[in-house]
């Protein structure tokens, strides 16, 4: 009989693990960003280049496209200096997609999405952002300046 009592606990543990693993499947929004490689991401060399296209979708069909370059800051982004600061401070953590096995809080901050493509510090970037869970919201907020404030 003792063996029979252990099975429901084992099944419950396996069920919980499956649920948690399934949560990670919901955190990515398409292609992942290229992980910057090479030296310390906090100290780009003078030959590193940043040239990104930013596409913001408001979730209701309106899309806005900007370009941004850094060193020097430029492009048609509304505030290229703020965009470059956000990338310098948080790009290494925020550009790569959320790992599929990460557990994220289930919250929703709006229908907006964003797509970044081009190069950052000389490395290819193809990154997608949304506001559909805690991990994605954190990535978006980390790049506020490059991206509009979350939910706006």
N, CA, C and O atoms as a GROMACS GRO file, in nm:
protein
  608
    1UNK      N    1   0.080  -0.120   0.000
    1UNK     CA    2   0.000   0.000   0.000
    1UNK      C    3   0.085   0.126   0.000
    1UNK      O    4   0.045   0.226  -0.060
    2UNK      N    5   0.199   0.124   0.065
    2UNK     CA    6   0.284   0.242   0.070
    2UNK      C    7   0.327   0.284  -0.070
    2UNK      O    8   0.337   0.403  -0.098
    3UNK      N    9   0.351   0.187  -0.158
    3UNK     CA   10   0.391   0.218  -0.295
    3UNK      C   11   0.278   0.290  -0.369
    3UNK      O   12   0.305   0.378  -0.450
    4UNK      N   13   0.156   0.254  -0.342
    4UNK     CA   14   0.043   0.318  -0.407
    4UNK      C   15   0.028   0.463  -0.363
    4UNK      O   16  -0.010   0.548  -0.444
    5UNK      N   17   0.057   0.494  -0.238
    5UNK     CA   18   0.046   0.631  -0.190
    5UNK      C   19   0.152   0.720  -0.254
    5UNK      O   20   0.127   0.840  -0.271
    6UNK      N   21   0.266   0.667  -0.289
    6UNK     CA   22   0.373   0.746  -0.349
    6UNK      C   23   0.343   0.787  -0.492
    6UNK      O   24   0.393   0.890  -0.538
    7UNK      N   25   0.266   0.712  -0.563
    7UNK     CA   26   0.238   0.741  -0.703
    7UNK      C   27   0.165   0.873  -0.725
    7UNK      O   28   0.205   0.949  -0.813
    8UNK      N   29   0.060   0.904  -0.651
    8UNK     CA   30  -0.005   1.034  -0.674
    8UNK      C   31   0.092   1.150  -0.656
    8UNK      O   32   0.085   1.248  -0.731
    9UNK      N   33   0.181   1.142  -0.559
    9UNK     CA   34   0.279   1.248  -0.539
    9UNK      C   35   0.375   1.258  -0.656
    9UNK      O   36   0.410   1.367  -0.699
   10UNK      N   37   0.417   1.143  -0.707
   10UNK     CA   38   0.508   1.141  -0.821
   10UNK      C   39   0.437   1.197  -0.944
   10UNK      O   40   0.495   1.275  -1.020
   11UNK      N   41   0.313   1.157  -0.964
   11UNK     CA   42   0.237   1.208  -1.078
   11UNK      C   43   0.215   1.358  -1.066
   11UNK      O   44   0.224   1.430  -1.165
   12UNK      N   45   0.187   1.405  -0.946
   12UNK     CA   46   0.169   1.548  -0.924
   12UNK      C   47   0.298   1.624  -0.956
   12UNK      O   48   0.294   1.729  -1.018
   13UNK      N   49   0.411   1.571  -0.912
   13UNK     CA   50   0.540   1.634  -0.938
   13UNK      C   51   0.567   1.638  -1.089
   13UNK      O   52   0.609   1.741  -1.141
   14UNK      N   53   0.542   1.530  -1.159
   14UNK     CA   54   0.562   1.527  -1.304
   14UNK      C   55   0.469   1.624  -1.374
   14UNK      O   56   0.509   1.690  -1.469
   15UNK      N   57   0.344   1.632  -1.330
   15UNK     CA   58   0.248   1.725  -1.388
   15UNK      C   59   0.294   1.869  -1.368
   15UNK      O   60   0.286   1.949  -1.461
   16UNK      N   61   0.342   1.902  -1.249
   16UNK     CA   62   0.390   2.038  -1.222
   16UNK      C   63   0.510   2.071  -1.310
   16UNK      O   64   0.520   2.182  -1.361
   17UNK      N   65   0.600   1.975  -1.327
   17UNK     CA   66   0.717   1.999  -1.412
   17UNK      C   67   0.674   2.023  -1.556
   17UNK      O   68   0.730   2.109  -1.624
   18UNK      N   69   0.576   1.947  -1.604
   18UNK     CA   70   0.528   1.964  -1.741
   18UNK      C   71   0.463   2.100  -1.759
   18UNK      O   72   0.481   2.165  -1.863
   19UNK      N   73   0.387   2.145  -1.660
   19UNK     CA   74   0.322   2.276  -1.667
   19UNK      C   75   0.426   2.386  -1.672
   19UNK      O   76   0.417   2.477  -1.754
   20UNK      N   77   0.525   2.378  -1.584
   20UNK     CA   78   0.629   2.480  -1.582
   20UNK      C   79   0.710   2.481  -1.711
   20UNK      O   80   0.746   2.588  -1.760
   21UNK      N   81   0.737   2.366  -1.765
   21UNK     CA   82   0.810   2.359  -1.892
   21UNK      C   83   0.727   2.421  -2.004
   21UNK      O   84   0.781   2.486  -2.093
   22UNK      N   85   0.597   2.400  -1.999
   22UNK     CA   86   0.508   2.456  -2.100
   22UNK      C   87   0.501   2.607  -2.095
   22UNK      O   88   0.480   2.670  -2.198
   23UNK      N   89   0.519   2.667  -1.977
   23UNK     CA   90   0.516   2.813  -1.966
   23UNK      C   91   0.626   2.876  -2.048
   23UNK      O   92   0.606   2.983  -2.106
   24UNK      N   93   0.740   2.813  -2.055
   24UNK     CA   94   0.852   2.868  -2.129
   24UNK      C   95   0.826   2.874  -2.278
   24UNK      O   96   0.885   2.956  -2.348
   25UNK      N   97   0.737   2.787  -2.329
   25UNK     CA   98   0.709   2.787  -2.472
   25UNK      C   99   0.639   2.914  -2.516
   25UNK      O  100   0.637   2.944  -2.636
   26UNK      N  101   0.581   2.989  -2.424
   26UNK     CA  102   0.503   3.105  -2.461
   26UNK      C  103   0.583   3.234  -2.460
   26UNK      O  104   0.526   3.340  -2.489
   27UNK      N  105   0.710   3.232  -2.428
   27UNK     CA  106   0.781   3.356  -2.406
   27UNK      C  107   0.852   3.412  -2.527
   27UNK      O  108   0.893   3.529  -2.524
   28UNK      N  109   0.870   3.338  -2.632
   28UNK     CA  110   0.940   3.392  -2.746
   28UNK      C  111   0.841   3.435  -2.851
   28UNK      O  112   0.731   3.380  -2.859
   29UNK      N  113   0.878   3.532  -2.931
   29UNK     CA  114   0.789   3.592  -3.028
   29UNK      C  115   0.842   3.578  -3.169
   29UNK      O  116   0.822   3.670  -3.248
   30UNK      N  117   0.906   3.473  -3.204
   30UNK     CA  118   0.961   3.461  -3.337
   30UNK      C  119   1.111   3.449  -3.332
   30UNK      O  120   1.166   3.394  -3.237
   31UNK      N  121   1.177   3.501  -3.434
   31UNK     CA  122   1.322   3.486  -3.440
   31UNK      C  123   1.390   3.546  -3.318
   31UNK      O  124   1.345   3.647  -3.263
   32UNK      N  125   1.495   3.484  -3.277
   32UNK     CA  126   1.568   3.531  -3.160
   32UNK      C  127   1.679   3.625  -3.204
   32UNK      O  128   1.724   3.622  -3.318
   33UNK      N  129   1.722   3.707  -3.111
   33UNK     CA  130   1.832   3.798  -3.141
   33UNK      C  131   1.961   3.721  -3.143
   33UNK      O  132   1.978   3.622  -3.072
   34UNK      N  133   2.052   3.768  -3.224
   34UNK     CA  134   2.185   3.711  -3.222
   34UNK      C  135   2.251   3.752  -3.092
   34UNK      O  136   2.247   3.869  -3.054
   35UNK      N  137   2.311   3.657  -3.024
   35UNK     CA  138   2.380   3.688  -2.900
   35UNK      C  139   2.512   3.756  -2.934
   35UNK      O  140   2.596   3.695  -3.001
   36UNK      N  141   2.533   3.880  -2.889
   36UNK     CA  142   2.659   3.945  -2.918
   36UNK      C  143   2.775   3.860  -2.866
   36UNK      O  144   2.766   3.802  -2.758
   37UNK      N  145   2.882   3.855  -2.943
   37UNK     CA  146   2.996   3.775  -2.903
   37UNK      C  147   3.120   3.862  -2.901
   37UNK      O  148   3.115   3.980  -2.935
   38UNK      N  149   3.230   3.803  -2.862
   38UNK     CA  150   3.356   3.875  -2.861
   38UNK      C  151   3.390   3.925  -2.724
   38UNK      O  152   3.364   3.857  -2.624
   39UNK      N  153   3.448   4.044  -2.718
   39UNK     CA  154   3.494   4.099  -2.591
   39UNK      C  155   3.377   4.143  -2.504
   39UNK      O  156   3.261   4.124  -2.540
   40UNK      N  157   3.409   4.199  -2.393
   40UNK     CA  158   3.311   4.248  -2.295
   40UNK      C  159   3.208   4.335  -2.365
   40UNK      O  160   3.244   4.434  -2.428
   41UNK      N  161   3.075   4.299  -2.354
   41UNK     CA  162   2.973   4.377  -2.423
   41UNK      C  163   2.964   4.520  -2.371
   41UNK      O  164   2.904   4.604  -2.438
   42UNK      N  165   3.019   4.550  -2.256
   42UNK     CA  166   3.014   4.685  -2.202
   42UNK      C  167   3.120   4.776  -2.260
   42UNK      O  168   3.118   4.896  -2.232
   43UNK      N  169   3.212   4.725  -2.341
   43UNK     CA  170   3.318   4.809  -2.395
   43UNK      C  171   3.338   4.784  -2.544
   43UNK      O  172   3.429   4.711  -2.584
   44UNK      N  173   3.252   4.848  -2.628
   44UNK     CA  174   3.265   4.827  -2.771
   44UNK      C  175   3.392   4.891  -2.824
   44UNK      O  176   3.439   4.992  -2.770
   45UNK      N  177   3.448   4.833  -2.929
   45UNK     CA  178   3.565   4.891  -2.992
   45UNK      C  179   3.520   4.996  -3.093
   45UNK      O  180   3.404   4.996  -3.133
   46UNK      N  181   3.609   5.086  -3.135
   46UNK     CA  182   3.570   5.190  -3.230
   46UNK      C  183   3.518   5.136  -3.362
   46UNK      O  184   3.443   5.206  -3.431
   47UNK      N  185   3.554   5.014  -3.400
   47UNK     CA  186   3.508   4.959  -3.528
   47UNK      C  187   3.369   4.897  -3.519
   47UNK      O  188   3.311   4.861  -3.621
   48UNK      N  189   3.316   4.884  -3.397
   48UNK     CA  190   3.181   4.827  -3.382
   48UNK      C  191   3.078   4.924  -3.436
   48UNK      O  192   3.090   5.045  -3.419
   49UNK      N  193   2.975   4.869  -3.502
   49UNK     CA  194   2.872   4.953  -3.558
   49UNK      C  195   2.733   4.914  -3.511
   49UNK      O  196   2.704   4.797  -3.489
   50UNK      N  197   2.648   5.017  -3.496
   50UNK     CA  198   2.509   4.994  -3.462
   50UNK      C  199   2.424   5.065  -3.566
   50UNK      O  200   2.433   5.187  -3.582
   51UNK      N  201   2.344   4.990  -3.635
   51UNK     CA  202   2.250   5.042  -3.733
   51UNK      C  203   2.128   4.951  -3.728
   51UNK      O  204   2.130   4.840  -3.780
   52UNK      N  205   2.022   5.000  -3.667
   52UNK     CA  206   1.902   4.919  -3.647
   52UNK      C  207   1.780   4.982  -3.712
   52UNK      O  208   1.767   5.104  -3.721
   53UNK      N  209   1.691   4.895  -3.756
   53UNK     CA  210   1.557   4.935  -3.797
   53UNK      C  211   1.463   4.889  -3.688
   53UNK      O  212   1.466   4.772  -3.648
   54UNK      N  213   1.380   4.980  -3.641
   54UNK     CA  214   1.285   4.952  -3.533
   54UNK      C  215   1.145   4.964  -3.591
   54UNK      O  216   1.109   5.068  -3.647
   55UNK      N  217   1.065   4.858  -3.578
   55UNK     CA  218   0.927   4.861  -3.625
   55UNK      C  219   0.837   4.839  -3.504
   55UNK      O  220   0.844   4.736  -3.438
   56UNK      N  221   0.753   4.938  -3.476
   56UNK     CA  222   0.659   4.931  -3.364
   56UNK      C  223   0.520   4.910  -3.422
   56UNK      O  224   0.476   4.983  -3.511
   57UNK      N  225   0.449   4.809  -3.370
   57UNK     CA  226   0.310   4.784  -3.408
   57UNK      C  227   0.226   4.813  -3.285
   57UNK      O  228   0.247   4.753  -3.180
   58UNK      N  229   0.130   4.905  -3.296
   58UNK     CA  230   0.050   4.944  -3.179
   58UNK      C  231  -0.055   4.841  -3.141
   58UNK      O  232  -0.128   4.861  -3.044
   59UNK      N  233  -0.063   4.731  -3.214
   59UNK     CA  234  -0.160   4.626  -3.182
   59UNK      C  235  -0.296   4.649  -3.245
   59UNK      O  236  -0.384   4.564  -3.236
   60UNK      N  237  -0.313   4.764  -3.310
   60UNK     CA  238  -0.439   4.796  -3.376
   60UNK      C  239  -0.420   4.822  -3.524
   60UNK      O  240  -0.507   4.880  -3.590
   61UNK      N  241  -0.305   4.779  -3.577
   61UNK     CA  242  -0.280   4.791  -3.720
   61UNK      C  243  -0.190   4.907  -3.761
   61UNK      O  244  -0.151   4.914  -3.877
   62UNK      N  245  -0.156   4.997  -3.670
   62UNK     CA  246  -0.068   5.108  -3.704
   62UNK      C  247   0.077   5.069  -3.677
   62UNK      O  248   0.112   5.029  -3.566
   63UNK      N  249   0.160   5.082  -3.780
   63UNK     CA  250   0.303   5.052  -3.766
   63UNK      C  251   0.385   5.178  -3.787
   63UNK      O  252   0.356   5.260  -3.873
   64UNK      N  253   0.488   5.190  -3.704
   64UNK     CA  254   0.582   5.302  -3.714
   64UNK      C  255   0.721   5.243  -3.730
   64UNK      O  256   0.759   5.151  -3.657
   65UNK      N  257   0.797   5.295  -3.825
   65UNK     CA  258   0.932   5.245  -3.849
   65UNK      C  259   1.033   5.358  -3.829
   65UNK      O  260   1.016   5.468  -3.881
   66UNK      N  261   1.138   5.328  -3.753
   66UNK     CA  262   1.248   5.422  -3.730
   66UNK      C  263   1.379   5.353  -3.763
   66UNK      O  264   1.388   5.230  -3.764
   67UNK      N  265   1.480   5.434  -3.790
   67UNK     CA  266   1.616   5.384  -3.797
   67UNK      C  267   1.696   5.453  -3.687
   67UNK      O  268   1.667   5.566  -3.648
   68UNK      N  269   1.796   5.384  -3.637
   68UNK     CA  270   1.883   5.442  -3.536
   68UNK      C  271   2.025   5.392  -3.559
   68UNK      O  272   2.048   5.274  -3.585
   69UNK      N  273   2.119   5.483  -3.550
   69UNK     CA  274   2.261   5.449  -3.553
   69UNK      C  275   2.325   5.506  -3.427
   69UNK      O  276   2.275   5.603  -3.370
   70UNK      N  277   2.434   5.446  -3.384
   70UNK     CA  278   2.504   5.494  -3.265
   70UNK      C  279   2.651   5.518  -3.299
   70UNK      O  280   2.705   5.459  -3.393
   71UNK      N  281   2.714   5.603  -3.223
   71UNK     CA  282   2.857   5.638  -3.238
   71UNK      C  283   2.888   5.698  -3.373
   71UNK      O  284   2.967   5.640  -3.446
   72UNK      N  285   2.830   5.810  -3.410
   72UNK     CA  286   2.744   5.899  -3.333
   72UNK      C  287   2.597   5.859  -3.345
   72UNK      O  288   2.557   5.788  -3.437
   73UNK      N  289   2.517   5.907  -3.249
   73UNK     CA  290   2.373   5.879  -3.249
   73UNK      C  291   2.308   5.952  -3.367
   73UNK      O  292   2.332   6.070  -3.391
   74UNK      N  293   2.224   5.878  -3.440
   74UNK     CA  294   2.156   5.937  -3.554
   74UNK      C  295   2.042   5.852  -3.603
   74UNK      O  296   2.000   5.758  -3.536
   75UNK      N  297   1.992   5.885  -3.718
   75UNK     CA  298   1.878   5.815  -3.775
   75UNK      C  299   1.753   5.899  -3.758
   75UNK      O  300   1.760   6.013  -3.711
   76UNK      N  301   1.638   5.843  -3.796
   76UNK     CA  302   1.513   5.919  -3.784
   76UNK      C  303   1.433   5.880  -3.659
   76UNK      O  304   1.317   5.917  -3.646
   77UNK      N  305   1.494   5.807  -3.568
   77UNK     CA  306   1.433   5.777  -3.438
   77UNK      C  307   1.404   5.910  -3.368
   77UNK      O  308   1.484   6.003  -3.380
   78UNK      N  309   1.292   5.921  -3.294
   78UNK     CA  310   1.260   6.048  -3.227
   78UNK      C  311   1.369   6.097  -3.130
   78UNK      O  312   1.385   6.218  -3.112
   79UNK      N  313   1.443   6.006  -3.067
   79UNK     CA  314   1.549   6.045  -2.974
   79UNK      C  315   1.664   5.945  -2.985
   79UNK      O  316   1.677   5.855  -2.901
   80UNK      N  317   1.747   5.960  -3.089
   80UNK     CA  318   1.853   5.862  -3.109
   80UNK      C  319   1.952   5.852  -2.994
   80UNK      O  320   2.006   5.744  -2.969
   81UNK      N  321   1.977   5.962  -2.924
   81UNK     CA  322   2.070   5.956  -2.810
   81UNK      C  323   2.014   5.867  -2.699
   81UNK      O  324   2.087   5.787  -2.641
   82UNK      N  325   1.884   5.879  -2.670
   82UNK     CA  326   1.820   5.794  -2.568
   82UNK      C  327   1.819   5.648  -2.614
   82UNK      O  328   1.837   5.557  -2.534
   83UNK      N  329   1.797   5.627  -2.744
   83UNK     CA  330   1.796   5.490  -2.798
   83UNK      C  331   1.933   5.427  -2.780
   83UNK      O  332   1.943   5.311  -2.739
   84UNK      N  333   2.038   5.501  -2.810
   84UNK     CA  334   2.174   5.447  -2.797
   84UNK      C  335   2.210   5.423  -2.651
   84UNK      O  336   2.278   5.326  -2.620
   85UNK      N  337   2.165   5.510  -2.561
   85UNK     CA  338   2.189   5.489  -2.416
   85UNK      C  339   2.120   5.360  -2.369
   85UNK      O  340   2.180   5.281  -2.296
   86UNK      N  341   1.996   5.340  -2.410
   86UNK     CA  342   1.923   5.218  -2.370
   86UNK      C  343   1.995   5.094  -2.420
   86UNK      O  344   2.007   4.995  -2.348
   87UNK      N  345   2.042   5.098  -2.543
   87UNK     CA  346   2.115   4.984  -2.599
   87UNK      C  347   2.246   4.961  -2.524
   87UNK      O  348   2.282   4.848  -2.494
   88UNK      N  349   2.318   5.069  -2.495
   88UNK     CA  350   2.447   5.055  -2.425
   88UNK      C  351   2.427   4.997  -2.286
   88UNK      O  352   2.507   4.914  -2.241
   89UNK      N  353   2.322   5.040  -2.217
   89UNK     CA  354   2.299   4.996  -2.079
   89UNK      C  355   2.238   4.857  -2.070
   89UNK      O  356   2.272   4.782  -1.979
   90UNK      N  357   2.149   4.822  -2.163
   90UNK     CA  358   2.072   4.698  -2.145
   90UNK      C  359   2.066   4.608  -2.268
   90UNK      O  360   2.000   4.504  -2.264
   91UNK      N  361   2.133   4.644  -2.375
   91UNK     CA  362   2.124   4.564  -2.498
   91UNK      C  363   2.167   4.420  -2.481
   91UNK      O  364   2.103   4.329  -2.534
   92UNK      N  365   2.275   4.397  -2.407
   92UNK     CA  366   2.327   4.261  -2.391
   92UNK      C  367   2.226   4.169  -2.324
   92UNK      O  368   2.220   4.050  -2.356
   93UNK      N  369   2.146   4.222  -2.231
   93UNK     CA  370   2.047   4.140  -2.162
   93UNK      C  371   1.913   4.137  -2.235
   93UNK      O  372   1.844   4.035  -2.233
   94UNK      N  373   1.875   4.248  -2.299
   94UNK     CA  374   1.740   4.260  -2.354
   94UNK      C  375   1.726   4.217  -2.499
   94UNK      O  376   1.617   4.178  -2.540
   95UNK      N  377   1.833   4.222  -2.578
   95UNK     CA  378   1.819   4.185  -2.719
   95UNK      C  379   1.798   4.035  -2.742
   95UNK      O  380   1.716   3.999  -2.826
   96UNK      N  381   1.869   3.947  -2.672
   96UNK     CA  382   1.842   3.804  -2.693
   96UNK      C  383   1.701   3.766  -2.646
   96UNK      O  384   1.650   3.822  -2.549
   97UNK      N  385   1.640   3.673  -2.716
   97UNK     CA  386   1.506   3.625  -2.679
   97UNK      C  387   1.510   3.557  -2.543
   97UNK      O  388   1.614   3.510  -2.498
   98UNK      N  389   1.396   3.554  -2.479
   98UNK     CA  390   1.382   3.484  -2.351
   98UNK      C  391   1.402   3.334  -2.376
   98UNK      O  392   1.341   3.278  -2.467
   99UNK      N  393   1.487   3.270  -2.298
   99UNK     CA  394   1.507   3.125  -2.316
   99UNK      C  395   1.374   3.050  -2.303
   99UNK      O  396   1.292   3.086  -2.219
  100UNK      N  397   1.353   2.947  -2.384
  100UNK     CA  398   1.224   2.876  -2.381
  100UNK      C  399   1.196   2.806  -2.249
  100UNK      O  400   1.080   2.775  -2.221
  101UNK      N  401   1.297   2.781  -2.166
  101UNK     CA  402   1.272   2.713  -2.039
  101UNK      C  403   1.254   2.810  -1.922
  101UNK      O  404   1.239   2.765  -1.808
  102UNK      N  405   1.254   2.940  -1.947
  102UNK     CA  406   1.236   3.038  -1.840
  102UNK      C  407   1.089   3.046  -1.800
  102UNK      O  408   1.001   3.050  -1.886
  103UNK      N  409   1.063   3.048  -1.672
  103UNK     CA  410   0.928   3.064  -1.620
  103UNK      C  411   0.901   3.213  -1.607
  103UNK      O  412   0.978   3.285  -1.544
  104UNK      N  413   0.790   3.260  -1.665
  104UNK     CA  414   0.757   3.401  -1.665
  104UNK      C  415   0.618   3.423  -1.606
  104UNK      O  416   0.528   3.340  -1.622
  105UNK      N  417   0.602   3.535  -1.535
  105UNK     CA  418   0.470   3.565  -1.478
  105UNK      C  419   0.372   3.588  -1.592
  105UNK      O  420   0.407   3.646  -1.695
  106UNK      N  421   0.251   3.544  -1.574
  106UNK     CA  422   0.148   3.557  -1.675
  106UNK      C  423   0.072   3.687  -1.651
  106UNK      O  424  -0.024   3.693  -1.574
  107UNK      N  425   0.118   3.792  -1.719
  107UNK     CA  426   0.053   3.922  -1.712
  107UNK      C  427   0.053   3.980  -1.852
  107UNK      O  428   0.126   3.934  -1.940
  108UNK      N  429  -0.027   4.080  -1.873
  108UNK     CA  430  -0.042   4.139  -2.006
  108UNK      C  431  -0.037   4.290  -1.989
  108UNK      O  432  -0.114   4.346  -1.911
  109UNK      N  433   0.053   4.357  -2.062
  109UNK     CA  434   0.067   4.502  -2.050
  109UNK      C  435   0.024   4.576  -2.177
  109UNK      O  436   0.037   4.698  -2.184
  110UNK      N  437  -0.026   4.504  -2.275
  110UNK     CA  438  -0.074   4.570  -2.396
  110UNK      C  439  -0.048   4.488  -2.520
  110UNK      O  440   0.029   4.392  -2.517
  111UNK      N  441  -0.114   4.524  -2.630
  111UNK     CA  442  -0.102   4.448  -2.755
  111UNK      C  443   0.018   4.488  -2.841
  111UNK      O  444   0.041   4.427  -2.945
  112UNK      N  445   0.093   4.589  -2.799
  112UNK     CA  446   0.203   4.638  -2.881
  112UNK      C  447   0.310   4.531  -2.902
  112UNK      O  448   0.334   4.446  -2.815
  113UNK      N  449   0.374   4.537  -3.019
  113UNK     CA  450   0.489   4.453  -3.049
  113UNK      C  451   0.596   4.540  -3.113
  113UNK      O  452   0.568   4.649  -3.163
  114UNK      N  453   0.718   4.492  -3.110
  114UNK     CA  454   0.828   4.563  -3.174
  114UNK      C  455   0.920   4.461  -3.238
  114UNK      O  456   0.932   4.348  -3.191
  115UNK      N  457   0.986   4.502  -3.344
  115UNK     CA  458   1.085   4.419  -3.412
  115UNK      C  459   1.209   4.505  -3.436
  115UNK      O  460   1.199   4.618  -3.483
  116UNK      N  461   1.324   4.450  -3.404
  116UNK     CA  462   1.452   4.517  -3.429
  116UNK      C  463   1.532   4.431  -3.525
  116UNK      O  464   1.540   4.309  -3.508
  117UNK      N  465   1.591   4.493  -3.625
  117UNK     CA  466   1.679   4.419  -3.716
  117UNK      C  467   1.792   4.510  -3.758
  117UNK      O  468   1.778   4.633  -3.762
  118UNK      N  469   1.904   4.449  -3.789
  118UNK     CA  470   2.022   4.523  -3.831
  118UNK      C  471   2.144   4.475  -3.756
  118UNK      O  472   2.164   4.354  -3.740
  119UNK      N  473   2.227   4.568  -3.710
  119UNK     CA  474   2.347   4.533  -3.634
  119UNK      C  475   2.354   4.615  -3.506
  119UNK      O  476   2.311   4.730  -3.502
  120UNK      N  477   2.408   4.552  -3.404
  120UNK     CA  478   2.436   4.617  -3.277
  120UNK      C  479   2.578   4.577  -3.238
  120UNK      O  480   2.609   4.459  -3.225
  121UNK      N  481   2.662   4.678  -3.221
  121UNK     CA  482   2.803   4.655  -3.190
  121UNK      C  483   2.867   4.559  -3.289
  121UNK      O  484   2.951   4.476  -3.253
  122UNK      N  485   2.828   4.570  -3.415
  122UNK     CA  486   2.886   4.490  -3.521
  122UNK      C  487   2.828   4.350  -3.536
  122UNK      O  488   2.871   4.276  -3.625
  123UNK      N  489   2.734   4.312  -3.451
  123UNK     CA  490   2.673   4.178  -3.456
  123UNK      C  491   2.530   4.187  -3.511
  123UNK      O  492   2.458   4.283  -3.483
  124UNK      N  493   2.491   4.087  -3.588
  124UNK     CA  494   2.356   4.084  -3.645
  124UNK      C  495   2.252   4.071  -3.535
  124UNK      O  496   2.270   3.998  -3.437
  125UNK      N  497   2.141   4.145  -3.552
  125UNK     CA  498   2.029   4.142  -3.458
  125UNK      C  499   1.900   4.120  -3.536
  125UNK      O  500   1.877   4.184  -3.639
  126UNK      N  501   1.817   4.030  -3.488
  126UNK     CA  502   1.682   4.008  -3.538
  126UNK      C  503   1.601   3.970  -3.415
  126UNK      O  504   1.595   3.852  -3.379
  127UNK      N  505   1.539   4.066  -3.351
  127UNK     CA  506   1.478   4.045  -3.221
  127UNK      C  507   1.334   4.093  -3.220
  127UNK      O  508   1.300   4.194  -3.281
  128UNK      N  509   1.249   4.018  -3.150
  128UNK     CA  510   1.107   4.051  -3.140
  128UNK      C  511   1.071   4.076  -2.994
  128UNK      O  512   1.124   4.012  -2.904
  129UNK      N  513   0.981   4.172  -2.972
  129UNK     CA  514   0.938   4.210  -2.839
  129UNK      C  515   0.786   4.215  -2.834
  129UNK      O  516   0.720   4.245  -2.933
  130UNK      N  517   0.732   4.185  -2.716
  130UNK     CA  518   0.589   4.198  -2.693
  130UNK      C  519   0.570   4.236  -2.546
  130UNK      O  520   0.666   4.253  -2.472
  131UNK      N  521   0.445   4.249  -2.508
  131UNK     CA  522   0.411   4.284  -2.369
  131UNK      C  523   0.318   4.179  -2.311
  131UNK      O  524   0.229   4.211  -2.231
  132UNK      N  525   0.338   4.050  -2.350
  132UNK     CA  526   0.243   3.947  -2.311
  132UNK      C  527   0.280   3.865  -2.190
  132UNK      O  528   0.202   3.778  -2.151
  133UNK      N  529   0.394   3.887  -2.129
  133UNK     CA  530   0.424   3.819  -2.002
  133UNK      C  531   0.534   3.897  -1.931
  133UNK      O  532   0.594   3.987  -1.989
  134UNK      N  533   0.560   3.861  -1.807
  134UNK     CA  534   0.656   3.936  -1.727
  134UNK      C  535   0.796   3.943  -1.786
  134UNK      O  536   0.861   4.047  -1.775
  135UNK      N  537   0.842   3.836  -1.846
  135UNK     CA  538   0.976   3.835  -1.906
  135UNK      C  539   0.984   3.930  -2.025
  135UNK      O  540   1.080   4.005  -2.038
  136UNK      N  541   0.883   3.926  -2.110
  136UNK     CA  542   0.881   4.013  -2.228
  136UNK      C  543   0.864   4.159  -2.188
  136UNK      O  544   0.925   4.247  -2.248
  137UNK      N  545   0.782   4.185  -2.087
  137UNK     CA  546   0.763   4.321  -2.039
  137UNK      C  547   0.896   4.376  -1.986
  137UNK      O  548   0.930   4.492  -2.011
  138UNK      N  549   0.971   4.294  -1.913
  138UNK     CA  550   1.101   4.337  -1.860
  138UNK      C  551   1.198   4.370  -1.972
  138UNK      O  552   1.270   4.470  -1.964
  139UNK      N  553   1.202   4.288  -2.077
  139UNK     CA  554   1.289   4.316  -2.192
  139UNK      C  555   1.252   4.449  -2.256
  139UNK      O  556   1.339   4.531  -2.287
  140UNK      N  557   1.122   4.470  -2.275
  140UNK     CA  558   1.074   4.594  -2.338
  140UNK      C  559   1.114   4.713  -2.252
  140UNK      O  560   1.170   4.810  -2.303
  141UNK      N  561   1.085   4.707  -2.122
  141UNK     CA  562   1.116   4.819  -2.033
  141UNK      C  563   1.265   4.848  -2.028
  141UNK      O  564   1.304   4.964  -2.016
  142UNK      N  565   1.348   4.746  -2.037
  142UNK     CA  566   1.493   4.766  -2.036
  142UNK      C  567   1.538   4.850  -2.155
  142UNK      O  568   1.639   4.920  -2.147
  143UNK      N  569   1.466   4.843  -2.264
  143UNK     CA  570   1.503   4.918  -2.384
  143UNK      C  571   1.416   5.041  -2.407
  143UNK      O  572   1.411   5.094  -2.518
  144UNK      N  573   1.347   5.087  -2.300
  144UNK     CA  574   1.271   5.211  -2.312
  144UNK      C  575   1.370   5.323  -2.343
  144UNK      O  576   1.472   5.340  -2.277
  145UNK      N  577   1.338   5.397  -2.442
  145UNK     CA  578   1.429   5.496  -2.500
  145UNK      C  579   1.450   5.459  -2.645
  145UNK      O  580   1.436   5.543  -2.735
  146UNK      N  581   1.483   5.334  -2.667
  146UNK     CA  582   1.484   5.279  -2.804
  146UNK      C  583   1.340   5.246  -2.842
  146UNK      O  584   1.295   5.279  -2.952
  147UNK      N  585   1.269   5.180  -2.750
  147UNK     CA  586   1.127   5.148  -2.768
  147UNK      C  587   1.044   5.249  -2.689
  147UNK      O  588   1.094   5.304  -2.590
  148UNK      N  589   0.919   5.275  -2.730
  148UNK     CA  590   0.835   5.364  -2.650
  148UNK      C  591   0.805   5.300  -2.514
  148UNK      O  592   0.820   5.180  -2.496
  149UNK      N  593   0.763   5.382  -2.419
  149UNK     CA  594   0.728   5.330  -2.286
  149UNK      C  595   0.625   5.219  -2.303
  149UNK      O  596   0.534   5.230  -2.385
  150UNK      N  597   0.640   5.113  -2.224
  150UNK     CA  598   0.550   4.997  -2.232
  150UNK      C  599   0.406   5.040  -2.213
  150UNK      O  600   0.374   5.113  -2.119
  151UNK      N  601   0.320   4.993  -2.302
  151UNK     CA  602   0.178   5.020  -2.292
  151UNK      C  603   0.135   5.154  -2.349
  151UNK      O  604   0.017   5.188  -2.346
  152UNK      N  605   0.230   5.232  -2.402
  152UNK     CA  606   0.190   5.365  -2.454
  152UNK      C  607   0.159   5.358  -2.602
  152UNK      O  608   0.124   5.460  -2.662
   0.00000   0.00000   0.00000
